[in-house]
Amino acid sequence: MRCKKEDLPVALNVPGAVMSRAMEWGDMTVVHARFSAGADSSPLLAGLPGDKCGCPHWGVVLTGAVHVTYGDGSQEISLAGEVFYWPAPHTVRFEVDTEILEFSPRAGLRSVYEHIGRKLGQVPFPVKS
């Protein structure tokens, strides 16, 4: 399968903070996301176990930087041009406008996006593979 990142359907939209496009391919989900400076996942993840994302992610930071905080309190920054692996549990925040391409296990990401969607009053993943 293949498609242009612009052709991925919108999975979540937090005006002024996050535009996430995603499509489920087999057991994985491909995500192209843009985050505005100041965006922080913590409020959207509140209510999940440990108030953190419970899904691992692999990908590349296309522009900007992602500040990741793990369940044990350790932190790291993934910079533009770097590939990453973020094991669960974690949160992310952004000090500058950032764009990423990410691959995640379908079931784990769907669960996180459904939680966020309920908080936002949205229905994530309107289109499946």
N, C-alpha and C positions, 0 to 999 in steps of 0.2 A: 504494500500500500504506500501511497505517497500523496502529498498535497502541499500547496503553498501555505505558509503559516497564516496568511490573511484569510484563507479559506476554512480554517478550523472554526467550528461554531463557538459562539460565546458561551462559556460555562458559568462564569461569575462576573459580575460587574459591580464594583464599588466605586461610584462616581468620584473622581478626583483622587483615587487611591490605587485601584487595581482593575485591570482589564485582563481577564484570563480566558483564553481560547483553548479548547481541549477536544480530543477525540479518543475514544477507546478503540485500541487496536489489539485484538487478542486478549492476553492477560495483562497488558500494559496500557497506560494512558499517556499520550503525548500532549504536552501543554506548552503553549507560547503565552507568556505573561509579561505585562508591563506594570510597573509599580511606580507611583509618584514618590518624590522625596517626602519623608515623614511617615510613610505607610508603615504599619506595625501589625503583624498577624495576631499578636497576643489577645486583643479584645475579641476577635472572631473565633479564637480557639478556646476561650473560656467555656468551661462545661465539659470539655473532652477530658479523658483521664490525664491528670497532671496539668491540665490546661495547656496541653501541647499537641502538636501534630503527631499522630501515631503512625505516619506513613513514611517510608524512606523514599528518597528522590535521587536521581542521577541526572546530570545535564551539563549545560554550559551557560555561563554568564555572558550575554552578548554585549551589553553595555552596563555601566554603573558598577555597583557592588552590593552584596547581600551580607548582612550581619546576622549570623546564626548563633543562637543560644541553645545548648543541649540540656537535657533533663538533669544532668549532673552539675550544671552551672558553667561548664566550659564553654568558651566562645571561639568563633573564628570568622574571618571575612573571606568571602569568595569574590574575586575581582573579575572585571571584564577580561575575556579571553581565557579564563580558567575553566576547566571541567571540574565538576564537583560530585561528591556523594555525601548526602546528609542523612545519616541514620536517624531513626526515631528514638526517642521523642525530641522535638525541637520546636522553636519559634524562629521567625525571621522578621527583620526590620530593614528599612531602607533610608539612608541619609541623603541619597541622590537618586534622581530618576534612573530606573534600572529595567533592563529587559533580559529575560531568560528563556531558554528552551529546556524543558524538563521531561523526564520519563519516570513514571511511577507505577507500582502495582495497581491494577485497575480497582480491585475491591477496596484496598486501603484508601486510595485517593477519593473514590466515590463516597466513602463513609465520611471523610473529612469535609468534602465539598457539600454534602447533604446537610451536615451540621451547620456550616457557614451559611448555606442557603436558607435554612430555617431562621437563623438570626437576622438575615437580610430580607426575608419575605420573598425569596427568589426560588425558582426551581432550577437547580444546576443540571448540566448535561442534557440539554434538550434533544440532542442528536447522538445516537449510538453509532458504532462502527457498522 
